[in-house]
Amino acid sequence: MSVAPKGRLRRLLPRSSAALIIVALLAGGWFWYRSAVAPVAMQVSPMRFVVPKGAGVRTVAAALRRQGVGVTPTGLWLWYKWRGLDGQLKAGTYEFTAPITVDALLGKMARGEVLIVDIRFIEGWTFKQMRAAVDAHPDLLHETRGLDDAALLQKIGASYARPEGLFFPDTYTFSPGFSDLELYKLAHRNLQQALDTAWQARADALPYRSPYEALIMASIIEKETGRADERDKVAAVFVNRLKRGMLLQSDPTTIYGLGAAFDGNLRKRDLQADTAFNTYTRAGLPPTPIALAGRASLQAALRPADSTALYFVARGDGSSEFSDDLASHNRAVWRYQKGGR
């Protein structure tokens, strides 16, 4: 057997080391490129992915592969370690959209950039409409389906007989899997805060015995007009009528009392059909709100315009004509609703 001379061996070792270094650099460059530059393969884009609580990176990688993402447990683990992300993956629902790299994908999960969705409760909605929207939302955890109104109110800690008007209309954002019960609690808490703020800033000598009565009035204002510049004027009319002991004669309250019997056309017989919400037949405020009232209507109810008006009628262009006496009101009705000029 021949043995290489020592001098030759010394020359071969540096060459071998250099080759190994080159191979290592090439492998590292390839790995860096695959992880930080090249988009990862995805069968579906965008795709949702759930990281369970306590899930490790290898478990996450296996789940990603099952959903058609081209990662390997070892590759993802190596990049996760190299980036110093140990223990930083946060539970939640994520949305990944192609093109995305392994580095960006891991970064989103380490930063906790979970998917955010929303639901909007509209000013003037009834509780029935609000609840239908909640029940139909695909990203909520539905814990209240099947509960009657009384049970729902008990669950959220609301001390009222009926849920109408007890929730603040707004856009609510959350991550998928958020409990609908927590959403109801949040919307109710926001309503209480908005009502309390408006109540603390209320005008003097208002005919309300409690914040709840102000909420009832705000809900009527919400349904009577959508014009920001008329809310306080509409409020003044109803406040003036309450102070004088006059009937409110609000169409929206009467329609609310008719419920499913209302066919879209308010007739004379409807105005004469006595219900707890018919303000043509019963004095004072109705027993509960009739809709979700927004912040502007709450403020109008508690700080009405300085006005002596007792009547208003729609002009047909979205605005209203306000009158101090019945004769002027009748002329306005003739002009704007009966074709007079």
PEURJO-V729030 format. One record per pair of residues at least 12 apart in sequence whose ideal C-beta (glycine too) atoms are under 8 Angstrom apart, sorted by the first residue. I is the first residue (numbers start at 1). GAP is how many residues later the second one is. If there is no record, write none. Layout:
# PEURJO-V729030
{{I | GAP} {I | GAP}}
This chain:
# PEURJO-V729030
{{31 | 44} {31 | 47} {31 | 48} {34 | 41} {34 | 68} {35 | 40} {35 | 44} {35 | 66} {35 | 67} {35 | 68} {36 | 65} {36 | 66} {36 | 67} {37 | 64} {38 | 63} {39 | 59} {39 | 60} {39 | 61} {39 | 62} {40 | 29} {40 | 30} {40 | 31} {40 | 60} {40 | 61} {40 | 62} {40 | 65} {41 | 27} {41 | 28} {41 | 29} {42 | 26} {42 | 27} {42 | 28} {42 | 54} {42 | 56} {42 | 58} {43 | 24} {43 | 25} {43 | 26} {44 | 23} {44 | 24} {45 | 51} {45 | 52} {45 | 53} {46 | 49} {46 | 50} {46 | 51} {46 | 52} {47 | 20} {47 | 21} {47 | 22} {47 | 48} {47 | 49} {47 | 50} {48 | 45} {48 | 46} {48 | 47} {48 | 67} {48 | 128} {49 | 14} {49 | 15} {49 | 18} {49 | 20} {49 | 44} {49 | 45} {49 | 46} {49 | 47} {50 | 42} {50 | 43} {50 | 44} {51 | 38} {51 | 39} {51 | 40} {51 | 41} {51 | 42} {51 | 43} {51 | 58} {52 | 39} {53 | 38} {54 | 37} {55 | 34} {55 | 36} {56 | 33} {57 | 16} {57 | 19} {57 | 20} {57 | 23} {57 | 28} {57 | 32} {58 | 15} {58 | 18} {58 | 19} {60 | 16} {60 | 29} {60 | 49} {61 | 12} {61 | 14} {61 | 15} {61 | 16} {64 | 12} {64 | 41} {69 | 27} {69 | 36} {71 | 31} {71 | 34} {75 | 27} {76 | 26} {76 | 30} {79 | 23} {79 | 24} {79 | 27} {80 | 26} {83 | 20} {83 | 23} {85 | 21} {85 | 25} {88 | 22} {89 | 17} {89 | 20} {89 | 21} {90 | 19} {90 | 20} {90 | 21} {90 | 22} {90 | 24} {92 | 20} {92 | 22} {92 | 23} {92 | 83} {93 | 21} {93 | 22} {93 | 82} {93 | 83} {93 | 84} {94 | 14} {94 | 15} {94 | 19} {94 | 20} {94 | 21} {95 | 20} {96 | 12} {114 | 61} {115 | 60} {115 | 61} {116 | 57} {116 | 58} {116 | 59} {117 | 22} {117 | 56} {117 | 57} {117 | 58} {117 | 59} {118 | 53} {118 | 54} {118 | 55} {118 | 56} {119 | 14} {119 | 15} {119 | 18} {119 | 21} {119 | 52} {119 | 53} {119 | 55} {119 | 64} {120 | 13} {120 | 50} {120 | 51} {120 | 52} {121 | 12} {121 | 46} {121 | 47} {121 | 48} {121 | 49} {121 | 50} {121 | 51} {121 | 66} {121 | 171} {122 | 47} {122 | 170} {123 | 46} {123 | 99} {123 | 168} {123 | 169} {123 | 170} {123 | 171} {123 | 174} {124 | 45} {124 | 98} {124 | 99} {124 | 102} {124 | 167} {124 | 168} {125 | 44} {125 | 166} {125 | 167} {126 | 38} {126 | 130} {126 | 164} {126 | 165} {126 | 166} {127 | 22} {127 | 36} {127 | 37} {127 | 38} {127 | 39} {127 | 40} {127 | 165} {130 | 37} {130 | 162} {134 | 46} {134 | 49} {134 | 50} {135 | 45} {137 | 43} {139 | 35} {139 | 37} {139 | 38} {139 | 39} {140 | 34} {140 | 38} {140 | 39} {140 | 40} {140 | 43} {141 | 36} {141 | 37} {141 | 38} {141 | 39} {142 | 38} {143 | 36} {143 | 37} {143 | 38} {144 | 36} {144 | 37} {144 | 40} {149 | 13} {149 | 14} {152 | 32} {153 | 13} {155 | 26} {155 | 29} {156 | 25} {156 | 28} {156 | 29} {156 | 32} {157 | 28} {158 | 30} {160 | 52} {160 | 128} {161 | 127} {162 | 126} {164 | 55} {164 | 124} {164 | 125} {164 | 126} {164 | 127} {165 | 26} {165 | 50} {165 | 51} {165 | 54} {165 | 123} {165 | 124} {165 | 125} {165 | 126} {165 | 127} {165 | 128} {166 | 22} {166 | 25} {166 | 123} {167 | 17} {167 | 20} {167 | 21} {167 | 23} {167 | 24} {167 | 125} {168 | 19} {168 | 20} {168 | 22} {168 | 23} {168 | 25} {168 | 26} {168 | 124} {168 | 126} {169 | 123} {169 | 124} {169 | 125} {170 | 17} {170 | 20} {172 | 14} {172 | 15} {194 | 101} {194 | 104} {195 | 16} {195 | 19} {195 | 20} {195 | 103} {196 | 15} {198 | 16} {198 | 97} {198 | 100} {198 | 101} {198 | 103} {198 | 104} {198 | 105} {199 | 12} {199 | 15} {199 | 103} {201 | 98} {201 | 101} {201 | 102} {202 | 12} {202 | 100} {202 | 101} {203 | 99} {203 | 100} {203 | 101} {206 | 33} {206 | 96} {206 | 98} {207 | 32} {207 | 35} {207 | 36} {208 | 94} {213 | 72} {214 | 84} {214 | 87} {214 | 88} {215 | 74} {215 | 78} {215 | 83} {215 | 86} {216 | 69} {216 | 70} {216 | 72} {216 | 73} {216 | 74} {217 | 18} {217 | 21} {217 | 22} {217 | 68} {217 | 84} {218 | 71} {218 | 75} {218 | 79} {218 | 80} {218 | 82} {218 | 83} {218 | 84} {219 | 70} {219 | 71} {219 | 72} {219 | 73} {219 | 74} {219 | 78} {220 | 18} {220 | 28} {220 | 30} {220 | 32} {220 | 33} {220 | 65} {220 | 66} {220 | 70} {221 | 13} {221 | 14} {221 | 17} {221 | 72} {221 | 76} {221 | 79} {221 | 80} {222 | 69} {222 | 70} {222 | 71} {222 | 72} {222 | 75} {223 | 27} {223 | 29} {223 | 67} {223 | 68} {224 | 26} {224 | 28} {225 | 95} {226 | 92} {227 | 91} {227 | 92} {227 | 93} {228 | 68} {230 | 89} {230 | 90} {231 | 65} {231 | 66} {231 | 68} {231 | 69} {232 | 67} {232 | 68} {232 | 71} {232 | 72} {232 | 73} {233 | 71} {233 | 72} {233 | 74} {233 | 76} {233 | 79} {233 | 87} {233 | 89} {234 | 66} {234 | 78} {234 | 86} {235 | 65} {235 | 66} {235 | 69} {235 | 70} {236 | 68} {236 | 69} {236 | 70} {236 | 71} {236 | 73} {237 | 70} {237 | 72} {237 | 73} {237 | 74} {237 | 75} {237 | 85} {238 | 12} {239 | 65} {240 | 67} {240 | 68} {240 | 69} {240 | 70} {241 | 69} {242 | 42} {242 | 43} {244 | 66} {245 | 38} {246 | 64} {247 | 32} {247 | 33} {247 | 34} {247 | 35} {247 | 36} {248 | 31} {248 | 36} {248 | 37} {249 | 30} {249 | 31} {250 | 29} {251 | 15} {252 | 38} {252 | 39} {253 | 24} {253 | 25} {253 | 26} {253 | 33} {253 | 37} {254 | 12} {254 | 16} {254 | 17} {254 | 21} {254 | 23} {254 | 24} {254 | 25} {254 | 26} {255 | 15} {256 | 21} {256 | 30} {256 | 34} {256 | 35} {257 | 16} {257 | 18} {257 | 19} {257 | 20} {257 | 21} {257 | 29} {258 | 12} {258 | 15} {258 | 17} {277 | 13} {307 | 15} {308 | 16} {309 | 13} {309 | 14} {309 | 15} {310 | 13} {310 | 14} {310 | 15} {310 | 16} {310 | 19} {311 | 12} {311 | 13} {311 | 14} {311 | 15} {311 | 17} {311 | 18} {311 | 21} {312 | 17} {313 | 16} {313 | 19} {313 | 20} {313 | 23} {313 | 24} {314 | 22} {314 | 23} {315 | 21} {316 | 20} {316 | 21} {321 | 14} {321 | 15}}
